[in-house]
Amino acid sequence: MSQPVMKISPQQVAQRIVEMVTAMPEAAEGLELPESHRQPEYWLELLSATPQARRLMELMREMPLFTNLAPADSSPEAWRAVMRKNFTGPDAYLPRQATRIIKRILRSAQPLPAQRPMIRWRDGYQAGEVIQRVRPTETDAYLHNPHRGTTTFQRFQGDQTYVAWFTSDTHGPVDFGQSGPAGENVKYAPRTTLVYVRWPWRWMEPKKGKFNWKLVDQSLKIARSRGQTVQLRFQPFSRAMDYSFEPCTARRHPPEKSVDLPDWYWDTGAKWIARGPYAANEPDCNDPLYVKHFGQFIRSFARRYDGHPDLESIDMAYAGMWGESGGNATPQTAARLVDIYLRSFKKTMLLSMLGTHGCKHAATISRRTGRAIGWRADCIGDLRRHYEGEVPTNSEFNHTFDAYPMQIQKDGVKEAWRTAPVTMETCGNVATWFMDEYDLNVIIREGYRYHMSVFMPKNVFYPQAWQEKLAEFDRKIGYRFVLRQMILPLEAKAGRRINLQFFFDNVGCAPIYRPYALAVRFRQEGRSPVVRLKADIRKWLPGHTWFEENITLPAGLKKGQASVDLAIVDAKNKPRVWLAIQGRTDDHWHPLTSLDIV
């Protein structure tokens, strides 16, 4: 419970000062105060003379010496008694404490020294200075940075949201419009650098060995034109089918009902189980024929797309509805299928599915080999509460309290976020959260705890009341790097070694997982050599990172001023990641300062 603020008026502050100086006149000795210092008006004028004096006045209006610990009366004995309670020994010379207060008032009333006139960039430094400290201004703006943030779902940047709060896991993009830059998303995260798409296996391999790669090729093309990379999943099956409405073309197939596997699959002689976890007559995922044919599809996909620059990640979906649950696959079958993913995809980031046998197996492989494997989960935000009366309201099972803490621990992925990304898909979506009165603050808190890099709310519109909080959430998940300070020389000789010191602050909740490099550019007319630093930015976990590095100043620099720029760049020295600081050149470097080449 907060305490009431004890605050007096400026006039009362001035009166207290006069009483203090009158009680201890020796406190003002040697300060050359005018006779008017015995009047409150003198102190009122001083404490309004400058911005820093006015700030001091605000502080003194609450200072205990003048408020709750003020003397009972204005007598010298009362003032000295109050001062004596705070100091003993040599500091017990009480007027000294009053002198400190008076001196601070006098100093605050003096105008700050004028800045030196700046003709050259270096004129702000005195002749004896040899280093400079650069402290950029942080920005809270949205940064169009890759590999993190909110995704669009089954749609691309600038496409329309779903018309209501219902979505489709099955219906990934099949009709592709014009590629090219897109505008802001409406009633959703305004900008994103990620798109999440998925299709059932049935759509991607309609005939055995005949693949509909157009779905993927076009998605990668459109995503690139919209400034996005693609998170992708091929789902073993995604919905139940009733053959009386959707006839199956296979010669043999389950009776009446099944799921949307490729029709040709049943003609291989594959088995089904009458009662599956999600639907009647699901495939027996432990059947060697299932492992063979779905495994062949995984390998075919990887041969074509592994390492594609526009492919962000692949979900290791291997069995069950949507591939999320692992279906009826045993731990042994899960391990075999996950191993096919791991052997087939050598370059593209893989994500395991939390709460499955495959996730636990992948985590074991990761610990043994050091391979970075991320994970994803469905149902972030699940705070369901039922009203039917079986249990008290708010005591129902939900993923937030029952599933995630247990699954993260049991699957062995609690520390996986340090080397690979965490993606989380909403339970329902933001609109249904709002409809069901879920606590958005709790959901956001847990998102940070999971060290999320990617949030996938399924392209359902955001209620206006929550848009600001979700925009802040989008800015803070994943990585967000602020340069707090850079130290470098004021001058140096071309071709010589110089020392650079950096203080970065990752104000996000996760690191970056790509091997980009921090680079310094020295820019003069007609030349702009780049020096890549050795620092591994993937180790910049949330919080502070300090390091120093000696570099060789490029030999081609000429005598005179060189502008110093900073960026996080790709293998071709093209800036890929923006820092959360103000200032950016037209070619996306951050201009920081200058250096004299001597």
N, C-alpha and C positions, 0 to 999 in steps of 0.2 A: 504494500500500500504506500503510495507516494505521500511525502510530507508536504504540508502547505509551504509555499514560498514566502520567506521573510524578506521583504523588500521595502526600502525606504525611498523617498523622493530625492531628486538631485539637490534640492535646497537643504534637505536634512543631511545629505552627505557633506555638503559644504560646511554646515554648522558643526558636524562632528569633527571635521578637520580643524576648524578654529578652536574648538574645545581641547583637542589633543595638543595643539601647538601652545595654547595658553597654559595647559597643565604642565607641559615639559618644554619650556622655552629654549633649553639648551639643544633640543633636537633641530632647531633651525639655525644654529650658530654656524657661520662660515658659508651659508648658502646664498647670501646677498639678496635676501627677499625684501621687497619694498614694504613700507609701513602698512600698506593696504592689505598685507597678508593676514592681518587680524580681523578682516571682514570677509563674510561668506561670499560676497560678490567676486572677490579676487579669484577664489578657487572655482567658482562656477564658470568664470571666463576661461581659466586655464583648461578646465576639463571639457570644454566645448571647442577648443582651438583647432584640433586636428581630428581626423578619423580615429587614430589610435588613442587620443585622449578621450574621445566620446566612448570608445569601447571600454576603456578603463573605468569611466564613470559608471557604465552599466554593471561592471563587475563589483565596484565598490558599493553599489546600491544593495548588494546581497552579502557583502563581506561580514563575517561574524563579528569582527571588532566593532562594526557600526550597527549591527542588528541584534541577533540573539545573544551575543557575548559582550554587548556594549556595557560600559560602566553604569552603575546604578545612578550616579549623578555626575556633574561636570567637575568635581573637585580633583586636584592633583593626586590625592591619595587614591581615589577611585580608579583613575586612569592607570596609575602605576601598579595597582593591585591586579588589574586585568592583564597587563603586560607581563607581570612577574610570574603568572601561572604557566607561561609558555617557555621560559628560558631560565637556565641556571648557569653557574660558573661564570666564565668571562663574558658570556652573552647576556648576563643579567643586568648589564648597564642599559637600563630600559630606554632612555631617549634614542639609543642607536636604532631600535626597531622603528620608532616613529620617523627617524631620519630616512630610513630605507623607503618608507611609504612616500614621504615628501619628494625624495629624489626621483622616484618613478613617475610621480605626477608631473614634475618639471620636465623630465625627459620626454614624456609622451606629448607634451604641448609643443615640442620643437618640430618644425617641418622636417620631413625626411630629406636627405641630401639629394640634389638633382642628379639624374643619370648623366653620365658623360655623353656628349654628343657623338653619335655613331656615324662616322664617315666610311670606315671600313668595318667589316664584320668583327675584327679583333679589337676595336677601340674600347670595348667595354672591359678589357683586361689590363691590369697594370703591367709595367715593363718586366717585372720580375717573375710573372706567372709563366708556368711551363705546361700545365695541363688544363683541360676544360672538362666540366661536368655538364652533360646534356641531360635535361629532365623534361621529356615531352609531356604534353597535356593529354590525359586520358579522355577517350570519347566513349559515350554510351550508345553510339549508333549501331544499327544492324550492320554486320560485316558479311559480305557475300563469300564466305570462306567454305572450302570444300570439306567433304567427309564428316560433316557434323550438322546438327540442327534438325528441324522439322522436315519431314518428307511429304511430297504429294503421293497419292495412292491411286493406282490404276489410271492416273491422269498425269499431265505434265504441268510445269510452271505456267500459270496464266489460264489454264483450262478451268471450266466451271466446277463447282463443288457438286456433290450429290444434291438432289432436289429436297430431300428430307433427311431423317436420321438413320436410314437404312442403306446398306452398302452391299457390295458383292465381292466375295473372295475369288469367285470363278472368272469373272468377266474382266480379264486384263485387256489392254488396248488391242484392238484389231483394225480399227479405222484410223488412219493417220492423216492429219491435215498437213498444212505447209510447215516446213521447218523454218526456224528463224526466231529472233528474240521475241519474248512474250512480255505482256504487262504484268501488273501486280495481281496476285490472287485476291478475289473478292470474298469477304467474310471468312477468311482463313489466314494462316501465316502469310503475310504479304509476299515474301520472297523465300525461296528454298533452293538449295544446291543439290538436293537428292530427290529421286523419284523411286517409289517402291512398286514393282509390278510382279504379277504372278498369274500363271495359267495352269490348267490341269494338263497332265501328261497326254491325255486324249487329244487335246488341241495341237500339241507340239509334235506328236508322232502319230498322225492319223492312220498311217499304214506302216507296217513293220519296216524299219530302215528308211522310210520316207519322211523327212522332217520339214516342218513349217518354220524354217529359220527366219522367214520374213518378219514374224512377230518380234523376234529379238533384234534383228538388224535395224528395223525401222524404229524400234524403241530407243536403241542406242543413238541413232542418228538424230531423232527429235530431241532426246535429252541433251545431247551436246549443244544443239542450237539454242536450247533454253537455259544453258548454263548449269546443267545438272549431270550427275552420274547416276547409274542405275543399280539399285539393290534388287535382286531377282530371286524368285523361287519357282521351281517347277514342282507342282503338287501331284502326288500319285493319284489322288482323286479328291474331289471337292464338294460333292453333293450326292444325295440318293437319286436313283433313277427308277421309274416305273415303266416297264417295257410295254405296257398297254398304251401308254402315251408316247413313248420314245422307243420304237422297235429297235432291237439289237440286230446287227447284220451278221454276227458270228453264227457259225453252224451249230456250235454248242455254247451254252451260256447258262448262268443261274436261272432258276424259274422265277418269272414274274418281276422280281425286283432285284436291284443290285446298286452299284455306284458307277460313276462316270469314268471308268477305265477305258482305254482304247478297245474298241470291239474286237480287233484282231487278237488281243491278248488271250481271250477265252479259247480261241481255236488252237492255242499252243498246248492245250491239255492242262492248263493251270487249275489249281484247286481253289475252292471258296469255303467259307465257314458260314453256317446258317445264321448265327447271331453274332455279329461283330460289335465292337465297342460303340459304333456310330450308326450302323445301318445293317439291314438284312443282306446276307450273301456278299459280304465284303471278301476281297481276295485273302487267301491265306498267305500272309507276307513272309512266312517261314518256308514256303514252298521254294525249292531250288529254282523253279522256273521264274518266280517273281524276282528273286535275287539276280538271276541271269539277265532278264529282259530290262528291268529297271536299271540294273547296273550298266548294261550296254548303252542305255540312253544317257546316263550320267557321263560315261566316257566319251560318247559322241559329242555331247555339248561342250565338254572341256577341250577336246581337240580343236574345236572351232573358236572358242571364246576365251579360254584361259589367258589372263594377262591383258585382255582388251582394255585400253586406257579409259573407256567410258563405262566399264563394268565395275561398280563399287564393291559388291560383295555377292556371295551366293549362300542362301540358306541350305544347310544340309538336311533337307526334308527327305525322309526315306520310307516312311510307311504311315498309314492311317489317314483319316480325313484331314485335308489341307497339309498333311505332312508334319503337323505341329506336335502331335501326341505320341508318335511312334506306333500307334495302332496296336495290332496284335503281335508285333514283332518281338521275339525273345531278345534277351541281351546279346546272345551270340549272333543272331541275324542283324541286329542293330550295328554291332561291331563290324560285321562284314561289309554292310552298305556304307557306313561312315568311312571305313578304310578305302573303299572305292573312290569316294570324294577326295580323301586326303592324297591318294596316289595320283588322281587325275588332275587336280587343280594344284599346280605348283606355285602360281603367281597371284591369282585372285584371292582376296580375303574370304575365308569361310567362317560362317556363323553356325554354331550348334543350337539345338532347340532345347531350351531349359526344361527340366523335368522329365527328360527322356533317357532311356538307356544309352542312346547315341551321344548325348551330351556328356554323360559321365565317362564314356569311353574316350571321347575326344579330349576331355580334360586330362585323362591319364596319359594319352599320347603327347599332349602339349607339355606336361611336366617332364616326361621322359626325354623328349627330343628338343625342347625349347621352341618348338614351332608355335607362333602366335595364332590362336584360334579364338574368335569372339563368340558371343552368344546373344540370342534374342529370345524374347518372351512375349506371349500374348497376354492381354488383360491387365496392363498397368491401369491403375485408377479404380480397380474393383473394390468398392466399399459397400457392397450390396447389403440390404436389410429387408427381410421379409416380414409380412404382417399377418401371416396365416395363423400364428399362435403356437407353432410347434416349439419354438424357443423364444426367449425375450427379444424384442426388437434390438438390433445392433449386435446380436450374438450369433448371427448366421455365419457359415463358412464364407470367407472371401480370400482372394489371392493376396491381398495386401498383407494380411496378418498370418494366414495359414500356409499359403503356397510358397511365396518367394523366399522368405527367410530360410525355410526348411530346404527348398530345392537348391538354392545357391550353395548352402552348406553341404548337402549330401552329394550334389553333382561335382563338387570340388572346383567351383568357378569363382570363389569369393575374391580372389586376387587377379582373375583373368583380365580385368579392366586395365591393369597396368601396362599390358602389351597388346591388347586387341579390343575392338569396340563392343559396346553394349547397345543393342537396339531393342526398343520396347514399343509394342503395338497396344493401342488402347483396348480396354474391355468395353465393348460398345464403342462410344466415341464421346467427344466433348459435349455434344448436344444431349446425349442420354445421361451423362454425368449431371448436367445441369437439371434435367428433367427429374432425376431421382434424388436430387439434393445432396449429392456427394460433396465432401469438403475439399475444394480445390487446393487449399493450402497444404493439407495432408498429402495429397497426390504429388504436388510439386516437391515437397520435402523428401518424399520417398524417391522420386526421380533423381534428385541430387545424390541421395545415399547409394543408389545403384551405380553411380558414376556413368550415367547415360551419355552416349554420344549422339544417339539418333532417337527421335520421337516420331511415331507414326500414328497420327490421329485419323487416318482414313478419309481425308478430304470431305468431312462433314462440316457444315458451317459452324463457326464459333459464335456463341451468344455474345452480344456486344458487352455485357457486364463483365465478361471474363477475358476479353481480348487483350487488355493491357497486361494482365498477369501472365498470360500465355506468351506474349511477345517478350517479356522479361525472361521467362523460362527458356524460350528459344535462344536468347542471347547467351545464357549461362551454361547450357548443357554442352558437352564436348569440351573443346579447348577454347580459350580466349586469352591471347597473350598481350600483356601491357609491358612496354619498355619503361621501367621506372628511372633508370639512369644508365648512361654510357660515359665512360671516362676515356679520353684519348689526348694525345699531345696537341698543343697549339700549332706546332710546326715540326717538320721532319724532312729528311732528305730522301729523294726518290731512290729506290733500291735498297734502303736501309730498313732494319727491323723496328717496329713500334709495338707498344703494348696497348691492348684494348681491354677494358673491363666492362662487364655487363651485369645489370641487375634486372631480371625479368620477373614478372608476376603473372602466373597463370590463374586468372580469376574465374575460369570455368571449373568443371567438376571432373575432367578427364584429360589425359594427354592427347597429342596427335599421334597417329600410328603410321605415318608415311615418312620415308627417309628423305624429306626435303632438307635443304641446308640454309642456315643463316648466312647472309652474304652482305659485304660492304662494297659500295660502289664509289669510286673517286671520279668526280665529273669535272672536266674542264672542256673548254670549247674544242670540239673536234675529237675528243676522246673520252671514254668512260669505262676504264678497266674495272673488272669485278674480282674481288677476292672472296672465295668461299671459306667459311670457318669450319673447324673440325668438330665443333660442339654437336652432339646428338640431340636434336630438339625433341625426339621421342621420349626422352627422359625428363622432360619438363612436366612433372606432375603438378596437380593443383597446389598453389602456394608459390613461395619464393625460390628462384634459382639465381645463383651468382656464379660467374666464372670469368676467367681472364684468358687471353690468348695473344701470343706474339705473332704478328704477321709481317710479311715483307711488303713495303710500300711499292706499288708497281713502278718499274724503272722508266716507263715511258712518260711519266708525269713531268711537266715543265715547271720552271720557277714561277711562283705566283700562287694565287688562291685556287684551291680545289674544293668543290662542294662534296660533302659526305652524305651518302644516302644509305638506307638499310632496307633489307627485304628478306623474306623467306622464299627461296627460289627452288625450281625443279632442276633436273639434270642439265637443262639448256640455259640455266640462269635466268629463266623467266619467272617473275614474281607469281607465286601461287597462293600465299596466305597473307592477309592484311593484319597488321597489328592494330590493337584498339587504342590508337593514338591519333591525334589530329595531324593533318598534313599528308598530302599524297601528290606525287607528280603525275603527269598525264600517262606515263607508262607504268604507274602503280608502284613506284618506289616511295619510301618515306624519307623526305629531306630532313636532315637533322642539324647539320652545322657545316663549318668549313675547316680547312686545314691549310696552313701556309707551307708550300713546297719551297725549300730554301737550298 
